[in-house]
Amino acid sequence: MADNRVICAVGISICVAITLLICLLVSIGTVEPIEYGIVYNSLTKTVDSNTVYPGGWYLIGPINSFITFPATLVNLDFADFDGATNKPLVVKDNDGQEIRLSFAIQYKLQEKKVGELYLKLQKGYETTFYTYVDSVVRKVVGDFDSTMFWSNRTLAGELLRKDIDKKLKIVYTDVNFLQILNVQLADKREQSLIATQVT
């Protein structure tokens, strides 16, 4: 009889230990080393926007999970090549000349503000980024004369980067770099600029 009690106690102990281990395992959340995470509660359908977790393993509870965001520089291209995130922008300079502009930016989300970014734009924040970048580029290039990309491409790129950075800071993002990949003018205008450069 005593042996049966011991066997029963051991069996119950093993079951409890397994149950606790399962609970512990489903309570662990991970954030990759190149990500930030905020905790999402599947019961209340809310996020804790105040605490941002860097890469690692965390005990967050069985009804919680992580919503993750990139912690590294992210590339947004406006270009024709395969895999580009968006098409080149067709804009006009202050002479009304049409320019087909291919460029890329690299942005980084502000770590401490990731929760606020999520509350403001959810996970579709890049759609808003495209809209902001498009409007800024149209405005900035609209102030350029049609020789700007020929005479001082570095300055043109930096002016674009600074204004895009200023706009994206509203949504807790820093634009670190911008590269102008290609500038296409109307054929006639391009030929006249080439002739000017040659003479």
N, C-alpha and C positions, 0 to 999 in steps of 0.2 A: 504493500500500500504506500509506504514511504517512497519507494522507487518510482511509482506512478506519479506521485506529487512532484518529485524532482524532475522527471521527464516532462511533465506538464509545465512546470515553472520554466524549465530551459526552453521549451517550445514557445511559450508566451514571450519570454525575453528575446528570443531570436526574431519573432514576428514584430515586436515593438521596435527592436533595433533596425530591422529592415524598413519598417514604416518611417522611422525617424530619418534614416539615410535617404530614402526616396524624397521625403519632404525637404531635406537639406539640399539635395541635388536640384530639385525643381525651384528652389528659392535662390539659386545662384544665377546671376546674369553676367555676361561678359561684354566688354567693349574692346574692339580691336585696337592695337597700338596706334594706328593711324586714324582713329575716330574719337569723337566726343559722344557722350550718351546722356540722355535725360530719361527719367523713369516714367513709364506709362502704367497706370493702374487699370486693368481690364474690367474690374468690377464697377468702379465709379466713372470710367472713361475719361479720366483727367491725367494731366502730366504735372510733375513737380518741376516747374520752370526755373526754380531758384537754385537748384543744385545741378551742376554739370560735371559729369564723370569723365576723366581721361581714361586711356586704355587700361584695362585690368579686369580682375574678377571681383564681383561684389555680391554680398548677401542682400538681396532686395525683396525677398518674399515670393511665395508661390503665385500670387495673382498679379505680380508686376513683371514688366519686361522693359528692355531698353529701346528707345528710338534713337538711332545713331545718325551722325553727321560727319562729313570729312574734316579731319584735323590738319590736313596738308593743303598745299596750294592746289587749286582746281582750275583746269583750263576751260575757257569758253572760246570757241572759234566762230568767226563769221567768215566762212571761206567755202570754196568749191570742192576741196579734196574729200575723198571718202572718209567717213567718220567724223566730219566736222559737225559741230552741234547746231550750227545755223548757217544760212546762206549769206553771202556778202551783202552789205547794205548799199542801196543805190540812193545817193544823197545829192544835194545841189550846193555849190559854193555861192559866195555872195554876188557872183556875176550871173547866176542862174545856170551855170554849166553843170551837167550831170556827171557824177563821179561814182564809179563802182568800186567800193572800198572793202578789201579783205583784210582782216586783222584778228588778233587773238589777245585775250586778257587772261591773267592769272590772278585769282582772288583767294582770300583766306577768310573763313568765318571767325568772328571774334569769340573766343572760347567762353568768356563769362556771360555773353549775351545770346548763346545758342537757344536757351529756353525762351527768351523773348522773341527771337526770330521765329521759333516754332509757333508761338501764340499768335504772332502777326500774320505769318504766311504758310503755316503748316509745312509739309514736306515738298510742296510745289514751288518753293521759293525761287528756283532758277527761271521759271516762267516770268516772274516779276523782274528778275535781273535782266532778262532779254529786253523787256519793255523799257526799262530804265536806260539801258545801254543804247538802245535804238534812239530814244528821244534825245539823249545827251549828244550822241554823235551827230545827229541832224542839226542840233543847235550850234555846236562848236564848228563843224565844217561849214555851216551856213555863214559863219563870220570869216572864213578863209577866202583869200582870192585863189584863182585856179592855179597859180604857180607855187602855192605853199608846199605841196607834197614834193615838188621838184626842187625848190630852193632850200628848204629846211625841213626835211622829213623827220629828223630827230625832235625838233621843237614841236612839230605838228603832233607827233606821237605822245610827247610828254603833256601837251595841253589836253589832249583827249584823255590820257590816263588820269590826270589830276581831277578833271571834271567828272569822269565816271566814278572815281574813288569818292569824291565828295557826295555824289548821289547815292552810292551804295552804302555809305556810312549810315544813312538813315535806316537801313535794314541790317545794321551790325556786321558789315562786311568791309574788308580792306582790299583794294586793288593794288597789288604790288608791282605788276609789270604789264606792259602793253607792247605788242609787236605789230607793226604795219607790214602785212604780207604782200599785198598787191594793190596798186592804184591804177584804175583804168579810166581814162577820159574818153570823150567822144573822139573818133579817129581824126577829124579835122583839127580839133583843139590840140590833140597830142602831137600831130605833125608840126603844127605851128610852134609849139614849145620846144620840140626837138630842133627845129630850124633855128630858133632863138639861141639855144644852147651851143649849136655848132658855130654860129657866127659870133 
